[in-house]
């Protein structure tokens, strides 16, 4: 598996997929951004921004470098918003008592987000300072979403924003704990990037 992850052709493929995914994500958020005060714009399109962080991480990998801050932001945000969207779409289909094609597609794409962030964890080289910046970023985003009412508009699910906000806070804490255990503990697995041609 690791041979595939470090293959440069595969990295380029991931780079293109993530670039297109980020563009689609920002387009998906356009209707909400049009009714959102400009000061919140940076904090509304969570998933496409997470993908963009990983895009820059892949750019660094392909350049035979590490970008620790992007790696920390990518890992934390891909896990957090990937899992969040999976939960939201399952909750939406339960609420509607129906299988919704768009929700199934979002489930699959966000699962891919979380998985790709996780499988590259042994290659990340970020430190505690980078992790703390990523932690502040996601906790600040939670505050913007649920204290300032900028939660993603989700087909009526915003009516449950209080319980969603509560569960999201604990999801953030769980993700931060997992990222710390996976990348910052002294005995964690580290793999070198051979940067094959």
HUGI-V68813 format. One line per field, one symbol per residue. ss: DSSP state (@ for helix, = for strand, . for the rest). burial: 1 if it has 16 or more other C-alpha atoms within 10 Angstrom, else 0. Layout:
ss=???
burial=???
//
This chain:
ss=.@@@@..@@@@@@@@@@@@@@@@@@@@@@@@@@@...@@@@@@@.@@@@@@@@@@@@@@@@@.....@@@@@@@@@@@@@@@@@@@@@@@@@@@@@....@@@@@@@@@@@@@@@@@@@.@@@....@@@@@@@@@@@@@@@@@@@@.........@@@@@@@@@@@@@@@@@@@@@@@@@@@..............
burial=00001111001001100110110011001001100000000011111111111111111111000111111111111111111111011101000000000010011011101111110011111100011001101110111111000111000011001001100110111011001101110000000010000
//
